Amino acid sequence: MINIPNILTIFRFFLVPTYLFIYFSDIPSKLFWSVAIILLAGITDVVDGYIARRYNLVTEIGSLLDPLADKLMIIAVFLSLLITHKITLWAAFAVFLRDISMIIYSTLFHLKGKKTIPANIMGKLTTVLFYIALFTLLFSINGAQTFLWFVIGLSYLTSLIYFVLIRSANKE
């Protein structure tokens, strides 16, 4: 179903290659523009979720695409940080493993006709903390690596909770 929240979600998919193009370009102020794109992705995520819930426009496809758009942006930013040596291979691997596993798991459940569940408060908090970690890493703030590992640990705990909830929703 095409509605404003789903259009905003689709827009976020286009922000992923835009971010990568800007981040790896030679344009002046590329860090500023890269951060602006990440912020725009975060703002549109909040706005589309608010509109969907406020006006009862939550759709199954939106529940599937919304977290996918978030994860692809996070993967793209982490990939850029890995390539520019702002994070370690281990940190990137931990993030990629978790996010790719979540994408595959949710897609398989959806394709099998099983119930998927929207992100819960822990998932939303983890996403916000990932964005904060990304900003601290982009700006090379002291303690950014430690904070990143804290968020990675929390993301694995959140994923475990999600897996338990989605399995429980499908035991009926």
C-alpha positions as CSV (number, residue, x, y, z in Angstrom):
1,M,0.0,0.0,0.0
2,I,1.4,3.4,-1.0
3,N,0.9,6.0,1.7
4,I,3.0,8.9,3.1
5,P,4.9,6.8,5.7
6,N,5.8,4.2,3.1
7,I,6.9,6.9,0.6
8,L,9.2,8.4,3.3
9,T,10.6,4.9,4.0
10,I,11.3,4.4,0.2
11,F,13.0,7.8,0.2
12,R,15.3,6.6,2.9
13,F,16.5,3.8,0.6
14,F,17.6,6.5,-1.9
15,L,19.5,8.2,0.9
16,V,21.9,5.2,1.3
17,P,23.7,5.5,-2.1
18,T,23.5,9.3,-1.8
19,Y,25.3,9.1,1.6
20,L,28.0,6.8,0.1
21,F,28.5,9.0,-2.9
22,I,28.9,12.1,-0.8
23,Y,31.1,10.5,1.9
24,F,33.6,9.2,-0.7
25,S,33.5,12.3,-2.9
26,D,36.0,15.1,-3.0
27,I,33.4,17.8,-2.4
28,P,34.1,20.5,0.2
29,S,32.3,19.9,3.5
30,K,31.6,16.3,2.7
31,L,31.5,15.4,6.4
32,F,28.8,18.1,6.9
33,W,26.7,16.7,4.0
34,S,27.3,13.1,5.1
35,V,26.0,13.9,8.6
36,A,23.1,15.9,7.1
37,I,22.1,12.8,5.1
38,I,22.3,10.6,8.2
39,L,20.2,13.1,10.1
40,L,17.7,13.3,7.3
41,A,17.4,9.6,7.3
42,G,16.8,9.6,11.1
43,I,14.3,12.4,11.0
44,T,12.3,10.8,8.2
45,D,12.3,7.5,10.1
46,V,10.8,9.2,13.1
47,V,8.3,11.2,11.0
48,D,7.1,8.2,9.0
49,G,6.6,6.1,12.2
50,Y,4.7,8.9,13.9
51,I,2.4,9.5,10.9
52,A,1.8,5.7,10.5
53,R,0.8,5.3,14.1
54,R,-1.0,8.6,14.5
55,Y,-3.2,8.1,11.4
56,N,-3.5,4.3,11.5
57,L,-1.4,3.9,8.3
58,V,0.7,1.0,9.6
59,T,1.1,-1.5,6.8
60,E,2.7,-4.9,6.7
61,I,5.1,-3.8,3.9
62,G,5.9,-0.7,5.9
63,S,6.7,-2.8,9.0
64,L,9.1,-4.8,6.8
65,L,10.7,-2.0,4.8
66,D,11.1,0.5,7.7
67,P,13.7,-1.5,9.6
68,L,15.3,-2.6,6.4
69,A,15.9,1.0,5.4
70,D,17.4,1.7,8.9
71,K,19.7,-1.3,8.7
72,L,20.9,-0.5,5.2
73,M,21.8,3.0,6.2
74,I,23.6,1.8,9.3
75,I,25.5,-0.9,7.2
76,A,26.4,1.8,4.6
77,V,27.8,4.2,7.3
78,F,29.7,1.4,9.0
79,L,31.1,0.3,5.7
80,S,32.3,3.8,5.1
81,L,33.8,4.0,8.6
82,L,35.6,0.7,8.0
83,I,37.0,1.7,4.7
84,T,38.3,5.0,6.2
85,H,39.7,3.1,9.2
86,K,37.5,4.8,11.8
87,I,36.3,1.4,13.1
88,T,38.0,-2.0,13.4
89,L,37.1,-4.9,11.2
90,W,35.8,-6.7,14.3
91,A,33.3,-3.9,15.1
92,A,32.2,-3.8,11.4
93,F,31.8,-7.6,11.3
94,A,29.7,-7.6,14.5
95,V,27.4,-4.9,13.1
96,F,27.1,-6.5,9.7
97,L,26.5,-10.0,11.1
98,R,23.7,-8.7,13.3
99,D,22.0,-6.5,10.7
100,I,22.3,-9.0,7.8
101,S,21.0,-11.8,10.1
102,M,18.0,-9.6,11.1
103,I,17.3,-8.8,7.4
104,I,17.4,-12.4,6.3
105,Y,15.5,-13.7,9.3
106,S,12.7,-11.1,8.9
107,T,12.5,-11.7,5.1
108,L,12.3,-15.5,5.5
109,F,9.5,-15.1,8.0
110,H,7.6,-12.7,5.7
111,L,8.1,-14.9,2.6
112,K,6.8,-18.0,4.6
113,G,3.7,-16.0,5.4
114,K,4.5,-15.9,9.0
115,K,3.8,-12.9,11.2
116,T,6.4,-10.2,11.5
117,I,6.3,-7.7,14.3
118,P,7.1,-4.0,14.2
119,A,10.2,-2.7,16.0
120,N,9.7,-2.4,19.8
121,I,11.0,0.3,22.1
122,M,14.3,-1.6,22.6
123,G,14.8,-1.8,18.8
124,K,14.1,1.9,18.4
125,L,16.4,2.8,21.3
126,T,19.2,0.7,19.8
127,T,18.8,2.4,16.4
128,V,19.0,5.9,18.1
129,L,22.1,4.8,20.0
130,F,23.7,3.5,16.8
131,Y,23.1,6.9,15.2
132,I,24.8,8.5,18.2
133,A,27.7,6.1,17.9
134,L,28.0,6.9,14.2
135,F,28.2,10.6,14.9
136,T,30.8,10.1,17.7
137,L,32.9,8.0,15.3
138,L,32.5,10.4,12.3
139,F,33.7,13.3,14.5
140,S,36.4,11.1,16.3
141,I,35.1,11.9,19.8
142,N,37.0,10.3,22.7
143,G,35.3,7.2,23.9
144,A,33.5,6.6,20.6
145,Q,34.9,3.0,20.2
146,T,33.9,2.0,23.7
147,F,30.4,3.5,23.2
148,L,30.1,1.6,19.9
149,W,30.9,-1.7,21.6
150,F,28.3,-1.0,24.2
151,V,25.7,-0.3,21.5
152,I,26.7,-3.5,19.6
153,G,26.2,-5.5,22.8
154,L,22.8,-3.9,23.3
155,S,21.9,-4.6,19.7
156,Y,22.5,-8.3,20.1
157,L,20.4,-8.3,23.3
158,T,17.6,-6.5,21.4
159,S,17.9,-8.9,18.5
160,L,17.5,-11.9,20.9
161,I,14.4,-10.3,22.4
162,Y,13.0,-9.7,18.8
163,F,13.6,-13.3,17.9
164,V,11.8,-14.5,21.0
165,L,8.9,-12.2,20.3
166,I,8.6,-13.1,16.6
167,R,8.7,-16.9,17.4
168,S,6.1,-16.4,20.1
169,A,3.8,-14.5,17.7
170,N,4.0,-17.4,15.3
171,K,3.4,-20.3,17.7
172,E,-0.4,-19.8,17.5
